[in-house]
């Protein structure tokens, strides 16, 4: 057996440990936020010691960014694929197709997983987009997406002043961040109306359809 054969199982174990820490950390960041989540608690829940967390990630910030990138990078790649598909159909693409390409991937995240896992993912993203240093994450992970979508929106709405386009784009982002909190947040009733429950549970397809229509109407207002 050569040296590489000996090292392979160790690498596999390290990869499994790192993946387990990331999975557990996402849950704590989603529930407690960045400040509330504790490395010691994460380590205990992942059945590792703090030294293992430090070995793989170095800092709490690096761990958070790893969890963030794990969700955001494929989500943004999906957004750009959908935007490219819309551009292939027509130039400029329809406003509805641009908005759908932007809002569908984050709301569909974890769609193949169970409801509990999907809610954790959505809560985590909602927390991440509300951080005080959100701008740092935006510069690192959203520059291309923001530029491409603003260009597409501008081509679909050439009559709209660019200042208003930026404002309405950010309003769409804000609505999406709120929606990422899940269907319970979206269907929460005001105080005094607790006896008037919605007739049907909010399904993800319906949420995507409604937020898309809402944003399209907002851009056209």
C-alpha positions, 0 to 999 in steps of 0.5 A: 500500500502506498502513502496515498492509499493510507492518506485517502481514508483520513481525507475522507474522514476529515471531509465528513467531519467538515461537512457535519460541522457545516450541517449543524452550524447552519441550523444554529445560525438559522435559529440563533443568528450569527451572534447567538450561535456559539462555536462550543454549542455547534461543536458539541452538537456535531460531536467534535471538539472546538479544536476540530472546528478551528482546524477546519474553519479557523474562525466563526466568521469563516464557518458562517461564510462556508455555510453561506457559500454552500447555499448561495453559490449554487443558488446564484448559478441557477439564477444566471442559468435561468436568466440566460434561458430567458435571454435565449427566448427573447431580447430583451427578455420578458419582465416576468421571466427576469423576476422569476429567474431571480426569486425562484431559486432561493425560494426553491432551495432544498426543494428535494429535502424534507420540510424541516431542512428546507425551513432551516435553509430558508431561515439561514439565508434570511438571517444572512441577508439581514447582517450588519456587514451584509455589504461584504457578502454582497460584494463577494457573492452577488456582484455578477448577479446584481449587474446581470439582473439590473442590465436585464431589467433595464433592457426590459424597462428602458423607460424607467429611470435608473434610480427607480430601477435600483430602488425597485430592484432592492424592494424586490430583494427586501420582499424576497428576504422576508419571504425566505422566513417561510410560509408561517411568517408570510401568513402570520395574522395581525393581532386581533385576527387570530380566529381568521385562519387562512383557508389553505396552507401556503405552498411554495409554488403559490408563494413563488407565483405571488411574489413574482406577480407582486414584483412585476407589478411593482416594477411596472408601477 
